[in-house]
Amino acid sequence: MKTTARPLLLGTAAFLGLALVPPATAADDVSTRTGEVVDLVCYLDHGASGEAHSACAKKCIASGLPVGLKTADGTYLLVGAHKPMNNELAALAAQTITVTGKVVEKDGIKMIENAEIVKK
């Protein structure tokens, strides 16, 4: 009985130790990024950004084209809570804003999902 009790006790202790570790929460995945709001079609096609492109970017974003955030570490597709953020972001085209959200990347595509604009 002594030979089987020890592994059982060690296994139970290990399980209880793991059970005491809190699970990761959604808040653990939240990051903050600051950059310029760009319409991704014009930006990716011909590098259009900045104040000189703001009127066009506003029209493109308002019409539903993908919107992104051009930051120091790359450009991200911006998506709200499983829906586009175009209505909120069109007026901010070519402006520098800060957003929080879950940053993900796959196959070279970067995205901030569940993005929220940080109010100043």
C-alpha positions as CSV (number, residue, x, y, z in Angstrom):
1,M,0.0,0.0,0.0
2,K,2.9,2.4,0.7
3,T,4.2,2.1,-2.8
4,T,0.9,3.2,-4.4
5,A,0.0,5.8,-1.8
6,R,3.0,8.0,-2.4
7,P,2.4,8.5,-6.2
8,L,-1.3,9.1,-5.5
9,L,-0.4,11.8,-2.9
10,L,2.1,13.4,-5.3
11,G,-0.4,13.4,-8.1
12,T,-3.1,14.9,-6.0
13,A,-0.8,17.6,-4.7
14,A,0.3,18.4,-8.2
15,F,-3.4,18.6,-9.4
16,L,-4.4,20.8,-6.5
17,G,-1.4,23.1,-7.2
18,L,-2.5,23.5,-10.8
19,A,-6.0,24.1,-9.7
20,L,-4.9,27.1,-7.6
21,V,-3.4,28.9,-10.6
22,P,-6.0,31.3,-11.9
23,P,-7.0,30.9,-15.6
24,A,-6.0,33.5,-18.1
25,T,-8.6,36.1,-18.6
26,A,-9.6,38.2,-21.6
27,A,-8.0,41.2,-19.9
28,D,-4.6,39.5,-20.1
29,D,-4.8,39.7,-23.9
30,V,-5.6,43.4,-24.1
31,S,-2.9,45.6,-25.6
32,T,-2.7,49.3,-26.4
33,R,-1.5,50.7,-29.8
34,T,-1.1,54.3,-31.0
35,G,-1.0,55.2,-34.7
36,E,-2.6,56.9,-37.7
37,V,-6.1,55.8,-38.9
38,V,-5.7,54.7,-42.5
39,D,-8.1,53.2,-45.1
40,L,-6.3,50.0,-45.9
41,V,-7.2,49.9,-49.6
42,C,-5.5,53.1,-50.6
43,Y,-2.7,52.6,-48.0
44,L,-1.8,49.0,-49.2
45,D,-2.4,49.8,-52.9
46,H,-0.3,53.0,-53.2
47,G,0.9,54.0,-49.8
48,A,-1.7,56.8,-49.3
49,S,-1.7,58.2,-45.8
50,G,-1.4,61.5,-43.9
51,E,-3.2,64.7,-44.0
52,A,-3.0,65.0,-47.9
53,H,-5.1,61.8,-48.1
54,S,-7.5,62.4,-45.3
55,A,-10.6,63.4,-47.4
56,C,-10.3,60.3,-49.5
57,A,-9.6,58.1,-46.5
58,K,-12.8,59.5,-44.8
59,K,-14.9,58.6,-47.9
60,C,-13.3,55.1,-48.2
61,I,-13.7,54.3,-44.6
62,A,-17.3,55.7,-44.5
63,S,-18.2,53.5,-47.5
64,G,-17.2,50.4,-45.6
65,L,-13.7,49.7,-46.9
66,P,-11.3,48.1,-44.3
67,V,-9.8,50.5,-41.8
68,G,-6.4,50.2,-40.1
69,L,-4.0,51.7,-37.6
70,K,-0.5,52.5,-38.9
71,T,1.8,52.2,-35.9
72,A,5.6,52.2,-35.3
73,D,5.6,48.4,-35.2
74,G,3.3,47.7,-38.2
75,T,-0.2,48.3,-39.6
76,Y,-3.2,46.6,-38.0
77,L,-6.7,45.9,-39.3
78,L,-9.1,47.4,-36.7
79,V,-12.2,45.4,-35.8
80,G,-14.7,46.3,-33.1
81,A,-16.6,43.7,-31.1
82,H,-17.1,41.4,-34.1
83,K,-18.2,44.2,-36.3
84,P,-16.6,47.0,-38.3
85,M,-15.7,50.3,-36.6
86,N,-16.0,52.4,-39.8
87,N,-18.7,54.7,-38.4
88,E,-16.5,55.6,-35.5
89,L,-13.3,55.8,-37.4
90,A,-14.2,57.7,-40.6
91,A,-14.1,61.1,-38.9
92,L,-10.7,60.2,-37.5
93,A,-9.0,59.4,-40.8
94,A,-5.4,60.5,-40.9
95,Q,-5.4,61.4,-37.2
96,T,-3.3,59.7,-34.5
97,I,-5.4,57.8,-32.0
98,T,-4.9,55.2,-29.3
99,V,-6.8,51.9,-29.2
100,T,-7.0,49.0,-26.9
101,G,-7.9,45.5,-27.9
102,K,-6.7,41.9,-28.5
103,V,-3.7,41.9,-30.9
104,V,-3.5,38.9,-33.1
105,E,-1.3,38.0,-36.1
106,K,-1.6,35.1,-38.6
107,D,0.1,34.6,-42.0
108,G,1.6,38.1,-41.8
109,I,-1.7,39.8,-41.2
110,K,-2.0,41.9,-38.0
111,M,-5.4,42.7,-36.4
112,I,-6.7,44.4,-33.3
113,E,-10.0,42.9,-32.5
114,N,-12.5,44.1,-30.0
115,A,-10.8,47.4,-30.5
116,E,-11.9,50.4,-28.4
117,I,-10.8,54.0,-28.9
118,V,-9.1,55.4,-25.9
119,K,-10.7,58.7,-25.0
120,K,-8.3,61.5,-24.0
